[in-house]
Amino acid sequence: MNREIVVDEFNPYRRPAAAVPASTAPVEGARLYKVSGIGLATFIGSALAGGWLMARNYRALGEHDKARRALGYSLLATIAIMLLGVVLPDKVPAFALTLPQLIAAMQVARRYQGDRIAEYEAASQAYSNWRAFGVSLLVLVVLLLVLVSAAVMLEMAGVPL
């Protein structure tokens, strides 16, 4: 009774053959923006500023694909908020548009980067919120320049505003 054991390709006990991303190691000496800084930037400079800081955090962590997605989603959110602001009646306060994006940005930052940010904060490798404030002012100026330029171009084209 000599039985030969045949090993099938399907082995439920073998380890999975998952691809490990090559660029997941943090950049040496990198610093991250705090969750509070991301919230501050979102409050002052829109979802785009908060998304920019999250993208910078992802880049510092070596996660470049997530950085591109964070920037893309924040740009889409900013455009959606601006379009919503145009469509909504004047009676709706501006804070009704600011508060949801502030809460969303802080929750997303806390959920996806909170643990890593806490590690960097504990090691004193986090940027000051003043730096986040400066970035938010720069983003705000760029957004205002884009909006004013668009308004001037529409006015020159004869489109009533």
Secondary structure, DSSP 8 states (H G I E B T S, - for coil): --------S--TTS-------S--S--TT--B--HHHHHHHHHHHHHHHHHHHHHHHHHHTT-HHHHHHHHHHHHHHHHHHHHHHHHS-TTS-THHHHHHHHHHHHHHHHHHHHHHHHHHHHTT-B--HHHHHHHHHHHHHHHHHHHHHHHHHHHHTT---
